[in-house]
Amino acid sequence: MNDRHISLDERPARDRSLRKRSLKEPEGKGSFGFARFSALVAALAGRPATFAIAVATILAWGLSGPIFRWSDTWQLVINTGTTIITFLMVFVIQNAQNRDAMAIQVKLDELICATRDARDKLVGIEDLDDTVVERLKAEIQSRSKRSPAAVG
């Protein structure tokens, strides 16, 4: 069945089917668990409740200063905790960003392939050398300036 001829009523069922197939763990790939973990952590880290917990933790630490007489150990607790969390979050967020960028790139490649007048040589340019990508960018900008559709 060609995607261009699917009725609007059929699309949700097809989308659910594609989603189920795409969420299966690929054969021989052990990173799917980490991908799910990093997506969950990245989503939770961006919530207002997580920010509120972080602020509450800092306030509790700050208010406990007089109890611990502003000791070196008291300072070391927050320094060590924030360093460890920051270090781990770098990898989690980078993983989430890499997957998001890859998904967007695949969607753009699909649009290029589905558009009749698009040039197929643009599919996969993210893997090319920067000079080649810059040359293609300049070529497309030049072409868009000459295009009558760009005037409107």
C-alpha positions as a LaTeX table, in Angstrom:
\begin{tabular}{lrrr}
\hline
Residue & $x$ (\AA) & $y$ (\AA) & $z$ (\AA) \\
\hline
Met1 & 0.00 & 0.00 & 0.00 \\
Asn2 & 1.42 & 3.39 & $-1.00$ \\
Asp3 & 1.40 & 6.00 & 1.81 \\
Arg4 & 0.13 & 8.65 & $-0.59$ \\
His5 & $-3.14$ & 6.79 & $-1.09$ \\
Ile6 & $-4.02$ & 6.03 & 2.53 \\
Ser7 & $-7.29$ & 7.59 & 3.60 \\
Leu8 & $-7.39$ & 9.77 & 6.69 \\
Asp9 & $-9.34$ & 7.06 & 8.51 \\
Glu10 & $-6.60$ & 4.49 & 7.86 \\
Arg11 & $-3.65$ & 6.64 & 8.97 \\
Pro12 & $-4.04$ & 6.32 & 12.78 \\
Ala13 & $-4.06$ & 2.52 & 12.53 \\
Arg14 & $-1.03$ & 2.58 & 10.23 \\
Asp15 & 0.78 & 5.01 & 12.56 \\
Arg16 & 0.12 & 2.76 & 15.59 \\
Ser17 & 1.41 & $-0.21$ & 13.63 \\
Leu18 & 4.58 & 1.65 & 12.61 \\
Arg19 & 5.12 & 2.86 & 16.17 \\
Lys20 & 4.84 & $-0.67$ & 17.56 \\
Arg21 & 7.31 & $-1.99$ & 14.99 \\
Ser22 & 9.78 & 0.85 & 15.56 \\
Leu23 & 9.76 & 0.40 & 19.35 \\
Lys24 & 10.92 & $-3.20$ & 19.20 \\
Glu25 & 14.49 & $-3.75$ & 20.30 \\
Pro26 & 16.75 & $-4.17$ & 17.28 \\
Glu27 & 18.59 & $-7.47$ & 17.00 \\
Gly28 & 22.09 & $-7.31$ & 18.44 \\
Lys29 & 21.71 & $-3.79$ & 19.81 \\
Gly30 & 22.08 & $-3.38$ & 23.57 \\
Ser31 & 21.61 & 0.40 & 23.65 \\
Phe32 & 17.81 & 0.34 & 23.36 \\
Gly33 & 17.47 & 0.17 & 27.16 \\
Phe34 & 19.78 & 3.14 & 27.57 \\
Ala35 & 17.86 & 5.04 & 24.89 \\
Arg36 & 14.60 & 4.53 & 26.77 \\
Phe37 & 16.29 & 5.39 & 30.06 \\
Ser38 & 17.84 & 8.58 & 28.67 \\
Ala39 & 14.56 & 9.65 & 27.07 \\
Leu40 & 12.77 & 9.18 & 30.39 \\
Val41 & 15.45 & 11.01 & 32.39 \\
Ala42 & 15.59 & 13.86 & 29.87 \\
Ala43 & 11.80 & 14.20 & 29.96 \\
Leu44 & 11.71 & 14.16 & 33.76 \\
Ala45 & 14.63 & 16.58 & 34.08 \\
Gly46 & 12.74 & 19.19 & 32.07 \\
Arg47 & 9.66 & 19.22 & 34.29 \\
Pro48 & 8.80 & 22.04 & 36.71 \\
Ala49 & 8.53 & 19.53 & 39.57 \\
Thr50 & 12.14 & 18.44 & 39.00 \\
Phe51 & 13.24 & 22.06 & 39.13 \\
Ala52 & 11.27 & 22.55 & 42.36 \\
Ile53 & 12.97 & 19.47 & 43.88 \\
Ala54 & 16.38 & 20.84 & 42.89 \\
Val55 & 15.61 & 24.24 & 44.43 \\
Ala56 & 14.28 & 22.58 & 47.61 \\
Thr57 & 17.46 & 20.49 & 47.84 \\
Ile58 & 19.66 & 23.58 & 47.53 \\
Leu59 & 17.57 & 25.42 & 50.12 \\
Ala60 & 17.74 & 22.47 & 52.54 \\
Trp61 & 21.49 & 22.26 & 52.03 \\
Gly62 & 21.88 & 26.01 & 52.57 \\
Leu63 & 19.71 & 26.03 & 55.67 \\
Ser64 & 21.65 & 23.11 & 57.13 \\
Gly65 & 24.89 & 25.10 & 56.97 \\
Pro66 & 24.70 & 26.46 & 60.54 \\
Ile67 & 23.92 & 22.96 & 61.85 \\
Phe68 & 27.12 & 21.61 & 60.30 \\
Arg69 & 29.03 & 24.82 & 61.13 \\
Trp70 & 29.70 & 25.52 & 57.45 \\
Ser71 & 32.25 & 22.69 & 57.48 \\
Asp72 & 34.30 & 21.46 & 54.55 \\
Thr73 & 32.31 & 18.21 & 54.55 \\
Trp74 & 29.08 & 20.18 & 54.34 \\
Gln75 & 30.42 & 22.00 & 51.26 \\
Leu76 & 31.82 & 18.80 & 49.79 \\
Val77 & 28.38 & 17.16 & 49.86 \\
Ile78 & 26.82 & 19.69 & 47.48 \\
Asn79 & 29.91 & 19.95 & 45.30 \\
Thr80 & 30.19 & 16.19 & 44.86 \\
Gly81 & 26.46 & 15.71 & 44.33 \\
Thr82 & 26.14 & 18.40 & 41.69 \\
Thr83 & 29.30 & 17.26 & 39.91 \\
Ile84 & 28.11 & 13.67 & 39.66 \\
Ile85 & 24.64 & 14.66 & 38.47 \\
Thr86 & 26.05 & 17.09 & 35.90 \\
Phe87 & 28.53 & 14.53 & 34.61 \\
Leu88 & 25.85 & 11.86 & 34.12 \\
Met89 & 23.30 & 14.27 & 32.66 \\
Val90 & 25.76 & 15.27 & 29.91 \\
Phe91 & 25.61 & 11.73 & 28.52 \\
Val92 & 21.88 & 11.32 & 29.00 \\
Ile93 & 21.03 & 14.62 & 27.31 \\
Gln94 & 23.52 & 14.03 & 24.49 \\
Asn95 & 21.94 & 10.65 & 23.80 \\
Ala96 & 18.46 & 12.20 & 23.72 \\
Gln97 & 19.64 & 14.99 & 21.40 \\
Asn98 & 21.37 & 12.55 & 19.06 \\
Arg99 & 18.21 & 10.45 & 18.75 \\
Asp100 & 16.05 & 13.54 & 18.20 \\
Ala101 & 18.41 & 14.86 & 15.52 \\
Met102 & 18.49 & 11.46 & 13.81 \\
Ala103 & 14.69 & 11.19 & 13.87 \\
Ile104 & 14.32 & 14.68 & 12.38 \\
Gln105 & 16.88 & 13.85 & 9.71 \\
Val106 & 15.04 & 10.67 & 8.76 \\
Lys107 & 11.76 & 12.60 & 8.52 \\
Leu108 & 13.39 & 15.25 & 6.33 \\
Asp109 & 14.91 & 12.56 & 4.11 \\
Glu110 & 11.47 & 11.00 & 3.76 \\
Leu111 & 10.01 & 14.37 & 2.72 \\
Ile112 & 12.78 & 14.81 & 0.17 \\
Cys113 & 12.08 & 11.37 & $-1.26$ \\
Ala114 & 8.33 & 12.00 & $-1.33$ \\
Thr115 & 8.59 & 15.41 & $-3.02$ \\
Arg116 & 8.61 & 15.11 & $-6.77$ \\
Asp117 & 10.80 & 18.16 & $-7.52$ \\
Ala118 & 13.29 & 17.65 & $-4.68$ \\
Arg119 & 16.80 & 16.51 & $-5.49$ \\
Asp120 & 17.56 & 13.08 & $-4.04$ \\
Lys121 & 21.23 & 14.01 & $-3.64$ \\
Leu122 & 20.21 & 16.02 & $-0.56$ \\
Val123 & 19.31 & 12.81 & 1.29 \\
Gly124 & 22.10 & 12.02 & 3.71 \\
Ile125 & 24.04 & 15.29 & 3.37 \\
Glu126 & 24.47 & 15.39 & 7.15 \\
Asp127 & 27.20 & 12.77 & 6.67 \\
Leu128 & 29.12 & 14.81 & 4.07 \\
Asp129 & 32.09 & 17.09 & 4.59 \\
Asp130 & 31.28 & 20.63 & 5.79 \\
Thr131 & 32.60 & 22.22 & 2.61 \\
Val132 & 30.25 & 20.11 & 0.48 \\
Val133 & 27.29 & 21.00 & 2.70 \\
Glu134 & 28.19 & 24.71 & 2.55 \\
Arg135 & 28.41 & 24.50 & $-1.27$ \\
Leu136 & 24.97 & 22.85 & $-1.44$ \\
Lys137 & 23.56 & 25.46 & 0.94 \\
Ala138 & 24.88 & 28.31 & $-1.22$ \\
Glu139 & 23.51 & 26.62 & $-4.34$ \\
Ile140 & 20.04 & 26.25 & $-2.79$ \\
Gln141 & 20.04 & 29.84 & $-1.51$ \\
Ser142 & 21.04 & 31.08 & $-4.95$ \\
Arg143 & 18.33 & 28.97 & $-6.59$ \\
Ser144 & 15.69 & 30.20 & $-4.11$ \\
Lys145 & 16.56 & 33.83 & $-4.88$ \\
Arg146 & 16.01 & 33.19 & $-8.60$ \\
Ser147 & 12.76 & 31.32 & $-7.99$ \\
Pro148 & 9.56 & 33.27 & $-8.74$ \\
Ala149 & 7.88 & 31.53 & $-5.75$ \\
Ala150 & 10.43 & 33.11 & $-3.36$ \\
Val151 & 9.27 & 36.64 & $-4.26$ \\
Gly152 & 5.78 & 36.24 & $-2.71$ \\
\hline
\end{tabular}
